[in-house]
Amino acid sequence: MRVINMGPDPSLAYRPNLKTNETKEKEGYRNFESGDLIDRVFNTYKLMHTHQTVDFVYQMNSVWTGCSHTKLGMMDAIMSLDQLVDESDPDVDFPNSYHAFQTAEGIRQAQPDNDWFHLVGLIHDVGKTMALWDVPQWAVVGDTFPVGCQYQNSIVFRDNSFMDNPDEKNSCYNTEFGIYEPNCGLDKVHLSWGHDEYLYRVLRFNNCSIPEEGLYMIRFHSFYPWHSHGDYMHLCNEKDLRMLPWVQEFNKFDLYTKTTELPDVDKLKPYYQSLIDKYCPGILKW
């Protein structure tokens, strides 16, 4: 297994001027109770938690995992996110492409020797291109959660957003394990459909050479009830538990590098294109 230093908080490594106000800054992230964007955020999650059912997730897997929608190079896919503002994110209101480079640069500064980790930071949200192809944002963005079993209280807006989801009333899905076996492994668990699973499937389909640790980061970085709240451990197998620290390490960069100070994308592109050429080269099927 590749070893990285699970080191200092990247909110300080990337923005050292915040050292004097570290605690306050951290508490300001992922505020789902108030703020200028809260109505937009809640409406996105309400739609998600109404329509993300077992049947819907099966349908989206059938439609998207065959990677027959288009052909596109990775850098072009990243830059297409210039057109997208994530309506589930309470922290930012600027195009998602900037967040990609912010995350990558935060990782690069803290972990300079792990180039695949830099690339993961850059591409982790590229699955959001589905929103540019007429998929509603509630089926693309936001935190993910398992369907087919009991919804845990750590899910965002758990108390007031699932009332109209038909699975909530299905007794087969309302137990701790639901349709799953104990410790079956997250690979066998159906999460709400979104950009994490889609990009993971694209990378697998195109035989990209990103290490398994990086693929876990991509596939589960939005699964906050698991990596940040410790829920759904009863569905995890030994591999999931080994990979969890990697997902948690990535999450620090994904979260704490969001600032209104936007990176110089043109200056950074050559370095990241070299990583794309190394790990996921050429034209990919999406």
Backbone hydrogen bonds in HBPLUS format (Angstrom, degrees):
<---DONOR---> <-ACCEPTOR-->    atom                        ^
c    i                          cat <-CA-CA->   ^        H-A-AA   ^      H-
h    n   atom  resd res      DA  || num        DHA   H-A  angle D-A-AA Bond
n    s   type  num  typ     dist DA aas  dist angle  dist       angle   num
A0007-GLY N   A0005-ASN O   2.65 MM   2  5.10 130.5  1.88 111.9  95.2     1
A0012-LEU N   A0009-ASP O   3.00 MM   3  5.80 158.4  2.05 122.0 127.6     2
A0013-ALA N   A0009-ASP O   3.35 MM   4  6.68 157.5  2.40 137.6 144.1     3
A0014-TYR N   A0010-PRO O   2.82 MM   4  5.57 162.2  1.85 143.1 147.0     4
A0018-LEU N   A0015-ARG O   2.99 MM   3  5.94 167.0  2.01 132.2 134.7     5
A0019-LYS N   A0016-PRO O   3.26 MM   3  5.79 167.9  2.27 121.0 121.2     6
A0021-ASN N   A0018-LEU O   2.90 MM   3  5.41 158.4  1.95 118.7 125.9     7
A0025-GLU N   A0021-ASN O   3.14 MM   4  6.26 163.6  2.17 157.2 162.2     8
A0026-LYS N   A0022-GLU O   3.09 MM   4  6.33 163.8  2.12 156.2 159.8     9
A0027-GLU N   A0023-THR O   3.10 MM   4  6.31 163.1  2.13 154.2 158.5    10
A0028-GLY N   A0025-GLU O   3.11 MM   3  5.30 143.3  2.25 100.8 111.6    11
A0029-TYR N   A0026-LYS O   3.13 MM   3  5.72 165.4  2.15 117.4 121.6    12
A0038-ILE N   A0035-GLY O   3.35 MM   3  5.42 169.2  2.37 109.0 112.1    13
A0041-VAL N   A0037-LEU O   3.01 MM   4  6.19 162.4  2.04 157.9 163.7    14
A0042-PHE N   A0038-ILE O   2.86 MM   4  5.99 169.8  1.87 153.4 155.8    15
A0043-ASN N   A0039-ASP O   3.02 MM   4  6.15 165.7  2.04 149.7 153.8    16
A0044-THR N   A0040-ARG O   3.15 MM   4  6.34 152.8  2.23 144.6 151.3    17
A0045-TYR N   A0041-VAL O   3.09 MM   4  6.42 163.1  2.12 154.8 158.8    18
A0046-LYS N   A0042-PHE O   2.78 MM   4  5.96 153.7  1.85 155.0 163.3    19
A0047-LEU N   A0043-ASN O   3.15 MM   4  6.28 161.6  2.18 144.1 147.7    20
A0048-MET N   A0044-THR O   3.01 MM   4  6.24 158.2  2.06 144.5 151.3    21
A0049-HIS N   A0045-TYR O   2.80 MM   4  5.92 169.0  1.81 154.3 156.4    22
A0050-THR N   A0046-LYS O   3.06 MM   4  6.10 118.6  2.45 134.7 148.8    23
A0050-THR N   A0047-LEU O   3.27 MM   3  5.12 144.9  2.40  94.5 104.6    24
A0051-HIS N   A0047-LEU O   3.03 MM   4  6.14 158.0  2.08 152.4 156.8    25
A0052-GLN N   A0048-MET O   2.89 MM   4  5.58 151.7  1.97 155.5 158.7    26
A0053-THR N   A0051-HIS O   2.99 MM   2  5.80 113.7  2.44 114.0  97.1    27
A0057-VAL N   A0053-THR O   2.96 MM   4  6.18 163.7  1.99 154.3 158.0    28
A0058-TYR N   A0054-VAL O   3.01 MM   4  6.27 162.4  2.04 154.8 159.5    29
A0059-GLN N   A0055-ASP O   3.00 MM   4  6.19 156.9  2.06 145.1 151.6    30
A0060-MET N   A0056-PHE O   2.93 MM   4  6.23 161.3  1.96 155.2 159.2    31
A0061-ASN N   A0057-VAL O   3.00 MM   4  6.16 157.7  2.05 149.7 155.6    32
A0062-SER N   A0058-TYR O   3.06 MM   4  6.29 154.7  2.12 146.2 152.9    33
A0063-VAL N   A0059-GLN O   3.01 MM   4  6.30 150.1  2.10 147.9 156.2    34
A0064-TRP N   A0060-MET O   2.96 MM   4  5.94 166.0  1.98 153.8 156.5    35
A0065-THR N   A0061-ASN O   3.16 MM   4  5.47 160.2  2.20 136.8 141.6    36
A0067-CYS N   A0064-TRP O   3.27 MM   3  5.88 168.2  2.29 117.3 120.6    37
A0286-TRP N   A0070-THR O   2.84 MM 216  5.26 168.5  1.86 159.6 157.5    38
A0072-LEU N   A0284-LEU O   2.87 MM 212  5.32 155.3  1.93 148.7 155.5    39
A0284-LEU N   A0072-LEU O   2.98 MM 212  5.32 159.7  2.03 118.7 121.7    40
A0077-ALA N   A0073-GLY O   3.06 MM   4  6.34 151.0  2.15 148.3 157.1    41
A0078-ILE N   A0074-MET O   2.91 MM   4  6.24 156.0  1.97 153.2 159.5    42
A0079-MET N   A0075-MET O   2.97 MM   4  6.20 168.1  1.99 153.9 156.2    43
A0080-SER N   A0076-ASP O   2.99 MM   4  6.12 132.7  2.22 138.4 150.5    44
A0081-LEU N   A0078-ILE O   3.02 MM   3  5.63 154.7  2.09 113.3 120.9    45
A0082-ASP N   A0079-MET O   3.04 MM   3  5.66 162.7  2.07 116.6 119.4    46
A0083-GLN N   A0080-SER O   3.12 MM   3  6.06 171.1  2.13 122.5 125.1    47
A0084-LEU N   A0081-LEU O   3.06 MM   3  5.04 167.5  2.08 107.7 111.2    48
A0096-ASN N   A0084-LEU O   2.82 MM  12  5.83 150.1  1.91 162.4 171.5    49
A0089-ASP N   A0086-ASP O   3.42 MM   3  5.72 165.5  2.45 108.9 113.0    50
A0098-TYR N   A0095-PRO O   3.26 MM   3  6.08 143.5  2.40 118.8 124.8    51
A0100-ALA N   A0096-ASN O   3.14 MM   4  6.49 147.1  2.25 147.2 156.2    52
A0101-PHE N   A0097-SER O   3.37 MM   4  6.77 155.9  2.43 148.0 151.4    53
A0102-GLN N   A0098-TYR O   2.91 MM   4  6.17 156.1  1.97 152.2 160.0    54
A0103-THR N   A0099-HIS O   2.93 MM   4  6.04 167.1  1.95 152.1 154.6    55
A0104-ALA N   A0100-ALA O   3.08 MM   4  6.26 166.3  2.10 146.2 150.4    56
A0105-GLU N   A0101-PHE O   2.93 MM   4  5.96 162.1  1.96 147.0 151.6    57
A0106-GLY N   A0102-GLN O   2.99 MM   4  6.16 152.4  2.07 146.2 153.8    58
A0107-ILE N   A0103-THR O   3.07 MM   4  6.36 160.1  2.11 153.3 157.9    59
A0108-ARG N   A0104-ALA O   2.87 MM   4  6.07 158.0  1.92 147.3 154.4    60
A0109-GLN N   A0105-GLU O   3.02 MM   4  6.13 155.9  2.08 147.0 151.2    61
A0110-ALA N   A0106-GLY O   3.25 MM   4  6.40 155.0  2.31 141.8 148.2    62
A0111-GLN N   A0107-ILE O   2.67 MM   4  5.57 153.6  1.74 157.5 164.8    63
A0114-ASN N   A0111-GLN O   3.38 MM   3  5.96 174.1  2.38 121.7 123.5    64
A0117-PHE N   A0114-ASN O   3.01 MM   3  5.43 131.6  2.25 108.0 120.6    65
A0118-HIS N   A0114-ASN O   3.32 MM   4  6.80 146.6  2.44 145.1 154.4    66
A0119-LEU N   A0115-ASP O   3.12 MM   4  6.47 156.8  2.17 149.3 154.6    67
A0120-VAL N   A0116-TRP O   2.98 MM   4  6.26 153.3  2.05 142.9 150.1    68
A0121-GLY N   A0117-PHE O   3.08 MM   4  6.36 156.3  2.14 146.0 151.6    69
A0122-LEU N   A0118-HIS O   3.11 MM   4  6.47 145.7  2.23 142.3 151.8    70
A0122-LEU N   A0119-LEU O   3.00 MM   3  4.98 117.3  2.41  93.9 109.8    71
A0123-ILE N   A0119-LEU O   2.95 MM   4  6.22 159.2  2.00 159.3 163.7    72
A0124-HIS N   A0120-VAL O   2.98 MM   4  5.51 129.9  2.24 150.8 156.8    73
A0126-VAL N   A0123-ILE O   2.93 MM   3  5.26 171.7  1.94 125.0 127.1    74
A0128-LYS N   A0125-ASP O   2.93 MM   3  5.82 167.1  1.94 126.8 130.8    75
A0129-THR N   A0126-VAL O   3.01 MM   3  5.97 161.7  2.05 127.3 129.1    76
A0130-MET N   A0127-GLY O   3.23 MM   3  6.30 177.4  2.23 125.4 126.2    77
A0131-ALA N   A0128-LYS O   2.93 MM   3  5.71 151.5  2.01 121.9 127.7    78
A0132-LEU N   A0129-THR O   2.82 MM   3  5.23 150.1  1.91 112.6 122.3    79
A0133-TRP N   A0130-MET O   2.91 MM   3  5.02 154.6  1.97 105.3 113.6    80
A0135-VAL N   A0130-MET O   3.26 MM   5  5.63 151.0  2.35 146.6 144.8    81
A0139-ALA N   A0136-PRO O   2.91 MM   3  5.64 162.6  1.94 123.7 129.6    82
A0140-VAL N   A0137-GLN O   2.91 MM   3  4.87 160.0  1.95 116.4 115.8    83
A0141-VAL N   A0137-GLN O   2.93 MM   4  5.69 168.6  1.94 160.4 161.7    84
A0195-HIS N   A0140-VAL O   2.83 MM  55  5.12 151.6  1.91 147.8 139.7    85
A0144-THR N   A0222-SER O   2.85 MM  78  5.52 158.5  1.89 121.2 127.8    86
A0192-SER N   A0145-PHE O   2.71 MM  47  5.51 147.9  1.81 146.8 155.3    87
A0147-VAL N   A0190-HIS O   2.91 MM  43  5.96 167.6  1.93 170.6 168.3    88
A0179-ILE N   A0148-GLY O   3.00 MM  31  5.70 148.2  2.11 149.7 159.8    89
A0150-GLN N   A0175-THR O   2.93 MM  25  5.20 155.6  1.99 154.0 149.5    90
A0155-ILE N   A0152-GLN O   3.23 MM   3  6.00 170.8  2.24 121.3 123.9    91
A0158-ARG N   A0155-ILE O   3.07 MM   3  5.22 132.2  2.31 143.7 133.3    92
A0160-ASN N   A0157-PHE O   3.32 MM   3  5.78 143.2  2.47 109.8 118.6    93
A0165-ASN N   A0162-PHE O   3.02 MM   3  5.33 169.1  2.04 118.6 121.4    94
A0168-GLU N   A0165-ASN O   3.00 MM   3  5.59 148.8  2.10 117.6 126.1    95
A0169-LYS N   A0166-PRO O   3.09 MM   3  5.57 153.1  2.16 110.6 118.0    96
A0170-ASN N   A0167-ASP O   3.08 MM   3  4.96 164.0  2.11 103.8 108.7    97
A0173-TYR N   A0170-ASN O   2.95 MM   3  5.59 152.6  2.02 118.9 126.7    98
A0180-TYR N   A0177-PHE O   2.93 MM   3  5.33 165.6  1.95 135.6 137.4    99
A0184-CYS N   A0181-GLU O   3.21 MM   3  5.29 132.6  2.45 141.7 130.6   100
A0183-ASN N   A0234-HIS O   2.78 MM  51  5.56 166.5  1.80 147.2 147.2   101
A0185-GLY N   A0235-LEU O   2.77 MM  50  5.71 152.3  1.85 154.5 162.3   102
A0188-LYS N   A0185-GLY O   3.01 MM   3  5.72 157.6  2.06 119.3 125.4   103
A0189-VAL N   A0186-LEU O   3.08 MM   3  4.86 162.1  2.11 101.6 107.1   104
A0198-TYR N   A0194-GLY O   3.30 MM   4  6.45 164.8  2.32 150.9 155.3   105
A0199-LEU N   A0195-HIS O   3.08 MM   4  6.06 172.2  2.08 145.3 147.4   106
A0200-TYR N   A0196-ASP O   3.06 MM   4  6.24 164.6  2.08 152.0 156.9   107
A0201-ARG N   A0197-GLU O   2.92 MM   4  6.12 160.0  1.96 151.4 156.3   108
A0202-VAL N   A0198-TYR O   2.95 MM   4  6.24 153.7  2.02 149.8 157.5   109
A0203-LEU N   A0199-LEU O   2.92 MM   4  6.16 164.2  1.94 159.2 161.8   110
A0204-ARG N   A0200-TYR O   3.03 MM   4  6.27 159.5  2.07 149.7 155.4   111
A0205-PHE N   A0201-ARG O   2.84 MM   4  5.92 164.4  1.86 149.8 154.8   112
A0206-ASN N   A0202-VAL O   3.03 MM   4  6.17 151.7  2.11 147.2 153.7   113
A0208-CYS N   A0203-LEU O   3.04 MM   5  5.30 171.3  2.05 159.1 158.8   114
A0207-ASN N   A0204-ARG O   3.08 MM   3  5.11 164.2  2.11 108.3 111.6   115
A0209-SER N   A0279-TYR O   2.96 MM  70  5.05 151.4  2.05 146.2 150.6   116
A0214-GLY N   A0211-PRO O   2.94 MM   3  5.35 121.2  2.30 107.5 121.5   117
A0215-LEU N   A0211-PRO O   3.05 MM   4  6.46 152.4  2.13 150.1 158.8   118
A0216-TYR N   A0212-GLU O   2.94 MM   4  6.22 151.7  2.02 151.6 158.4   119
A0217-MET N   A0213-GLU O   3.13 MM   4  6.44 154.5  2.19 142.2 148.9   120
A0218-ILE N   A0214-GLY O   3.05 MM   4  6.35 159.0  2.09 149.6 154.4   121
A0219-ARG N   A0215-LEU O   2.90 MM   4  6.05 164.5  1.92 149.3 153.8   122
A0220-PHE N   A0216-TYR O   2.96 MM   4  5.91 152.2  2.04 152.7 157.3   123
A0221-HIS N   A0217-MET O   3.04 MM   4  5.33 116.0  2.47 142.0 146.8   124
A0223-PHE N   A0220-PHE O   3.09 MM   3  5.16 161.6  2.12 108.0 113.7   125
A0226-TRP N   A0223-PHE O   3.07 MM   3  5.69 141.9  2.22 114.1 123.9   126
A0227-HIS N   A0223-PHE O   3.11 MM   4  6.44 159.4  2.15 161.4 160.0   127
A0228-SER N   A0224-TYR O   2.97 MM   4  5.13 154.6  2.04 137.2 142.8   128
A0231-ASP N   A0225-PRO O   2.84 MM   6  5.48 156.4  1.89 161.2 154.3   129
A0230-GLY N   A0226-TRP O   3.12 MM   4  4.88 141.5  2.27 123.3 127.1   130
A0235-LEU N   A0232-TYR O   3.11 MM   3  5.58 164.3  2.13 112.2 117.2   131
A0236-CYS N   A0233-MET O   3.10 MM   3  5.12 153.2  2.17 103.1 111.3   132
A0241-LEU N   A0237-ASN O   3.25 MM   4  6.59 157.5  2.30 151.8 157.7   133
A0242-ARG N   A0238-GLU O   2.99 MM   4  6.27 146.9  2.10 146.1 155.4   134
A0243-MET N   A0239-LYS O   2.98 MM   4  6.21 150.1  2.07 151.0 159.0   135
A0244-LEU N   A0240-ASP O   2.95 MM   4  6.04 128.0  2.23 142.0 155.5   136
A0246-TRP N   A0243-MET O   3.00 MM   3  5.46 129.6  2.26 113.0 126.1   137
A0247-VAL N   A0243-MET O   3.25 MM   4  6.64 155.8  2.31 153.6 160.7   138
A0248-GLN N   A0244-LEU O   2.95 MM   4  6.21 159.4  1.99 158.1 164.5   139
A0249-GLU N   A0245-PRO O   2.88 MM   4  6.02 149.7  1.98 139.2 147.4   140
A0250-PHE N   A0246-TRP O   2.98 MM   4  6.24 161.4  2.01 148.5 153.1   141
A0251-ASN N   A0247-VAL O   2.97 MM   4  6.17 152.9  2.04 143.9 151.7   142
A0253-PHE N   A0250-PHE O   2.98 MM   3  5.52 125.9  2.28 112.5 125.0   143
A0254-ASP N   A0250-PHE O   3.03 MM   4  6.31 163.1  2.06 154.6 160.1   144
A0255-LEU N   A0251-ASN O   2.95 MM   4  5.99 153.9  2.02 149.7 154.7   145
A0256-TYR N   A0252-LYS O   2.97 MM   4  5.85 162.3  2.00 144.1 148.5   146
A0268-LEU N   A0264-ASP O   3.24 MM   4  6.53 145.1  2.37 145.8 155.8   147
A0268-LEU N   A0265-VAL O   3.03 MM   3  5.12 123.0  2.37  98.2 113.0   148
A0269-LYS N   A0265-VAL O   2.94 MM   4  6.00 139.6  2.11 156.1 166.7   149
A0272-TYR N   A0268-LEU O   3.40 MM   4  6.66 169.4  2.41 157.5 160.5   150
A0273-GLN N   A0269-LYS O   2.78 MM   4  5.90 149.8  1.87 160.5 170.0   151
A0274-SER N   A0270-PRO O   3.14 MM   4  6.35 145.9  2.26 141.7 149.5   152
A0274-SER N   A0271-TYR O   3.15 MM   3  5.29 124.4  2.47  95.4 109.1   153
A0276-ILE N   A0272-TYR O   2.99 MM   4  6.29 154.5  2.05 146.0 152.9   154
A0277-ASP N   A0273-GLN O   2.90 MM   4  6.13 159.7  1.94 148.9 154.1   155
A0278-LYS N   A0274-SER O   3.17 MM   4  6.31 133.7  2.40 129.5 140.8   156
A0278-LYS N   A0275-LEU O   3.13 MM   3  4.97 126.8  2.42  90.7 104.8   157
A0279-TYR N   A0275-LEU O   2.95 MM   4  6.14 160.8  1.99 156.2 159.6   158
A0280-CYS N   A0276-ILE O   2.82 MM   4  5.12 150.9  1.91 135.8 145.4   159
